[in-house]
Every structure is written in structure tokens, then in C-alpha cells.
Amino acid sequence: MSLDENCIFCKILRGEIPSDKVYEDGDMLAFRDIHPQAKVHVLCVPKSHFSYLSEMGEKERGLVGKCMAKLPEIARLAGIEKGYRVIINQGEDAGQTVFHLHIHILGGQNMGEKLL
């Protein structure tokens, strides 16, 4: 597991900052967002530090694939029953504020058809 000393998500992964865990295994941690943008807002964070999809090597591609495959289980564990939205922000223009790749899982309410 390669982590960054100053990254807030890496600090959460190391247990230095508490989180409201929904799911954890050897590859990822899913926890509730402290600034939710929906009734249920969970972040799925790979246990390897890289900022963007464009930085993925073979190892990271496999890790993101595992995260994506676990999303239905994580959504169920978070109490999302009627559907959810999955978002990966890439860069400042997309609204990325923590530069450790992470997947947003939003639901627990009707999300509507539009993103904006």
C-alpha cells in the first residue's frame, strides 16, 4: 500500500483521522462523506495513493476495477435501495478537492436526471 504523508485520505486510511466506515477490505475503504451532497454520500477510496485516472498503471487499474465491482455491495451496506449515482471527479475544473482518486456514491433520494 503506497500512501502519501500529507494526503487527508491517506491519513484516514492509516487511521490517523477517524471515519464513519461503511466497508473495508485490503484494497479499499468506503466511508460516509463529512459534507454529504445527498441523503447518502459515501466515498470509496483505494488503498494506494494516486490522483487521477490518467496516473493509473496496471496495478491501479486492477484496484479501481475492484472498487467498481464492490460498489453495489457498498451501496447496499450504506442503505441505498432504489439506485445511486457514481462520480469520479478529475481535476479542479471537475470539482476535485482531494487529490487521491476516490469514487463518490450518492443516493438515498431521487437524484433527478441532470448533474447540474
C-alpha positions as CSV (number, residue, x, y, z in Angstrom):
1,M,0.0,0.0,0.0
2,S,1.6,3.2,-1.2
3,L,0.3,6.3,0.8
4,D,1.2,10.0,0.8
5,E,2.2,11.5,4.1
6,N,0.2,14.7,3.7
7,C,-3.0,13.4,2.0
8,I,-6.1,13.5,4.1
9,F,-7.5,10.3,2.6
10,C,-4.2,8.6,3.3
11,K,-4.4,9.8,6.9
12,I,-7.9,8.3,7.1
13,L,-6.6,5.0,5.6
14,R,-3.8,4.9,8.2
15,G,-6.3,5.5,11.0
16,E,-4.9,8.9,11.9
17,I,-8.2,10.6,11.2
18,P,-11.5,8.8,12.2
19,S,-14.1,8.0,9.6
20,D,-17.7,6.6,9.6
21,K,-16.7,3.3,7.8
22,V,-19.3,1.6,5.6
23,Y,-16.9,-1.1,4.1
24,E,-13.2,-2.0,4.3
25,D,-11.0,-4.7,2.8
26,G,-7.4,-5.0,1.8
27,D,-7.8,-2.9,-1.3
28,M,-10.3,-0.1,-0.3
29,L,-12.1,1.8,2.4
30,A,-15.6,3.2,1.9
31,F,-16.8,5.8,4.4
32,R,-19.5,8.5,4.8
33,D,-18.6,11.9,3.4
34,I,-18.5,14.6,6.1
35,H,-20.0,17.1,3.7
36,P,-22.7,15.0,2.0
37,Q,-24.2,16.1,-1.3
38,A,-27.1,13.7,-1.0
39,K,-29.0,11.9,1.7
40,V,-26.4,9.2,1.5
41,H,-23.0,10.1,0.3
42,V,-20.2,7.5,0.6
43,L,-16.6,7.8,-0.7
44,C,-14.8,4.7,-1.9
45,V,-11.0,5.2,-1.6
46,P,-8.4,2.8,-3.0
47,K,-5.6,1.9,-0.5
48,S,-3.0,3.3,-2.9
49,H,-2.3,6.9,-3.5
50,F,-2.7,8.3,-7.0
51,S,-4.5,11.4,-8.0
52,Y,-6.1,10.8,-11.4
53,L,-7.3,8.1,-13.7
54,S,-4.6,9.1,-16.1
55,E,-1.9,8.1,-13.5
56,M,-3.1,4.5,-13.3
57,G,-0.7,1.8,-14.1
58,E,-1.7,-1.9,-14.4
59,K,-1.9,-2.3,-10.6
60,E,-4.1,0.8,-10.1
61,R,-6.4,-0.2,-13.0
62,G,-7.0,-3.5,-11.2
63,L,-7.6,-1.7,-7.9
64,V,-10.1,0.7,-9.4
65,G,-11.8,-2.3,-11.1
66,K,-12.1,-4.0,-7.7
67,C,-13.6,-0.8,-6.2
68,M,-16.1,-0.5,-9.0
69,A,-17.1,-4.2,-8.6
70,K,-17.8,-3.6,-4.9
71,L,-20.0,-0.5,-5.4
72,P,-23.3,-2.4,-5.4
73,E,-22.4,-4.1,-2.0
74,I,-21.2,-0.8,-0.6
75,A,-24.4,1.0,-1.7
76,R,-26.5,-1.8,-0.1
77,L,-24.5,-1.6,3.2
78,A,-25.0,2.2,3.2
79,G,-28.8,1.7,2.9
80,I,-29.2,2.8,-0.7
81,E,-32.1,0.7,-2.1
82,K,-33.5,2.4,-5.2
83,G,-30.4,3.4,-7.1
84,Y,-27.4,5.5,-6.8
85,R,-25.1,7.9,-8.7
86,V,-21.4,7.2,-9.1
87,I,-19.0,10.1,-9.7
88,I,-15.2,10.4,-10.1
89,N,-14.0,14.0,-10.3
90,Q,-10.8,14.6,-12.2
91,G,-9.1,17.8,-11.6
92,E,-10.0,21.2,-10.2
93,D,-12.4,22.1,-13.0
94,A,-14.4,18.9,-12.2
95,G,-14.6,19.9,-8.5
96,Q,-11.8,17.5,-7.2
97,T,-10.6,18.9,-3.9
98,V,-8.7,15.9,-2.5
99,F,-6.1,14.7,-4.9
100,H,-6.3,11.0,-4.1
101,L,-8.5,9.2,-6.6
102,H,-11.9,8.4,-5.0
103,I,-15.4,7.4,-6.1
104,H,-18.5,9.2,-4.8
105,I,-21.6,7.0,-4.3
106,L,-24.7,9.2,-3.9
107,G,-28.2,8.1,-3.2
108,G,-31.0,7.6,-0.7
109,Q,-33.2,10.1,-2.6
110,N,-34.3,10.8,-6.1
111,M,-31.2,12.3,-7.8
112,G,-33.0,13.6,-10.9
113,E,-31.9,13.3,-14.5
114,K,-29.3,16.1,-14.6
115,L,-26.0,16.5,-12.9
116,L,-26.1,20.3,-12.6
